[in-house]
Amino acid sequence: MGILYFKITLKNFFNIYFLISVLFPSLFIFFVDLPNLKRENLSKEAKIAKIIAIIYIIVGPAIYLFFRII
């Protein structure tokens, strides 16, 4: 009973709203913040922001699909 309840709870948590709440900020970082950081010659911060945005863009949909499948 406990494992099934935990699985259902996780499946309900990782819904389309989770996907939207992960993708929109990461796309904002990638397309708005990253060019601003490059324009201000903050290359180190731009590189970190780019890595974080790419990770969110990949991991967010992967987690969403994983919990839609199980």
C-alpha positions as CSV (number, residue, x, y, z in Angstrom):
1,M,0.0,0.0,0.0
2,G,2.8,2.4,0.9
3,I,4.8,2.0,-2.4
4,L,1.7,2.3,-4.5
5,Y,0.6,5.4,-2.7
6,F,4.1,6.9,-3.2
7,K,4.1,6.1,-6.9
8,I,0.7,7.6,-7.4
9,T,1.8,10.7,-5.5
10,L,4.9,11.2,-7.6
11,K,2.9,10.6,-10.8
12,N,0.5,13.3,-9.8
13,F,3.3,15.7,-8.9
14,F,5.1,15.4,-12.2
15,N,2.2,16.6,-14.4
16,I,2.1,19.0,-17.3
17,Y,2.3,22.0,-14.8
18,F,5.6,20.7,-13.6
19,L,6.9,20.5,-17.1
20,I,5.8,24.0,-17.8
21,S,7.3,25.3,-14.6
22,V,10.6,23.8,-15.5
23,L,10.7,24.6,-19.3
24,F,9.6,28.2,-19.3
25,P,12.2,29.5,-16.8
26,S,15.0,27.4,-18.5
27,L,14.0,28.8,-21.9
28,F,13.9,32.3,-20.4
29,I,17.5,31.8,-19.0
30,F,18.6,30.5,-22.4
31,F,17.1,33.1,-24.7
32,V,16.9,36.2,-22.5
33,D,19.5,36.1,-19.6
34,L,22.2,34.4,-21.6
35,P,22.5,37.1,-24.3
36,N,22.3,39.8,-21.6
37,L,25.2,38.2,-19.7
38,K,27.3,37.9,-22.9
39,R,26.6,41.5,-23.8
40,E,27.8,42.6,-20.3
41,N,31.0,40.5,-20.8
42,L,30.2,38.1,-18.0
43,S,31.4,35.0,-19.8
44,K,31.8,32.9,-16.7
45,E,28.3,33.5,-15.5
46,A,27.0,33.1,-19.1
47,K,28.6,29.6,-19.3
48,I,27.1,28.6,-16.0
49,A,23.6,29.9,-17.0
50,K,23.9,28.0,-20.3
51,I,24.8,24.7,-18.6
52,I,21.9,25.1,-16.1
53,A,19.4,25.9,-18.8
54,I,20.5,23.0,-20.9
55,I,20.3,20.6,-18.0
56,Y,16.8,21.8,-17.1
57,I,15.7,21.6,-20.8
58,I,16.8,17.9,-20.9
59,V,16.0,16.7,-17.4
60,G,12.5,18.3,-17.1
61,P,10.9,16.5,-20.0
62,A,12.8,13.3,-19.2
63,I,11.3,13.2,-15.7
64,Y,7.9,14.1,-17.0
65,L,8.0,11.3,-19.6
66,F,9.4,8.8,-17.1
67,F,6.5,9.4,-14.7
68,R,3.9,9.3,-17.5
69,I,5.2,5.9,-18.6
70,I,5.2,4.2,-15.1
